[in-house]
């Protein structure tokens, strides 16, 4: 994996992080649902990345979905790490 591939995955993490922040603004969305939301969004973005970015690390649909889901869930982990460090 070269630096360009890391950048595409990092873009999914950042987009999913922003989606999670947006979901947090809606009082009807429970906090427990946010990881599911960002995981699904990451999976969709992973598939889009596979078709739209030639340097995307996955070349098949299942790997693209898996990379996207893991990237989406990494955004939740980054948020939790920030909260724990802030304490």
N, C-alpha and C positions, 0 to 999 in steps of 0.2 A: 504494500500500500504506500503510494507516494503522497506528497503534500497536497496535491490537487484532490485526491480521493478523501483525505481527511477533511478538507474544506467543504466538500459536498455533504458529508455526514454532519459536520458541525452546523451547517446551515439548517438541516432538519431539526437538530437539537434546539437551536435558537427560535425557529418558527414555532415549534411545539411548546417551548417555554412561554412564548407570547400568547399562544392559544390557551395555555393553562392559566395565565394571568387573567385573560379575558373571561374564562369560565368562572374564575374565582369572584368576579364582579357580580355575577348573577346569584342572588340569594337562593333561588330555587335549586341550584346545582349544589349537591352535597360535596364536601371535600373528598369523600371516598370515591366519588365518580371521576374526579379530575385525572388520576392516572389512566383510567380507561379511555377517557376522551383524548388525552395526548398520545396514548398508544395507538389508537385507531387513526388519529390524524397523522402520526408518524408512518404508519403502514401505507396510507394513501400517498403521502409525500414520497415515500420510498419507491413506489411504483411509478409515480410521475417522474422522479429523478432518473429512474432507469431509462425511460423513454426520451427524456428531454436533455439529459447531460451525458455526453459521451464518456466522460471520465468517472462516472458513477461506479462504485466497486462491485455492484452486482450485475450479472448478465442474464439472470433468469428471474421470473416473477416471485418465486418463493423466497429466494435470498433477498430480493429487493424489499419484500414485505417484512421479512425478519430484521433487516438492517434498519428499516424505518421504525418498526415497533421498539426495538432496543434504543434507538436514538430518541424517540418520544419519551420513553420511560427514563432515559438518562436526564432529560430536562427536569423531571420530577425529583430525581436524585440530586441534581445540582441545586435545586431550590431548597431541598431539605438540608443539604450540607451548608448552604449559606445561612439558614436559620440557626443551625446548631453552632456554627462558628460565631454568629452574632450574639448568642447567649452569654 
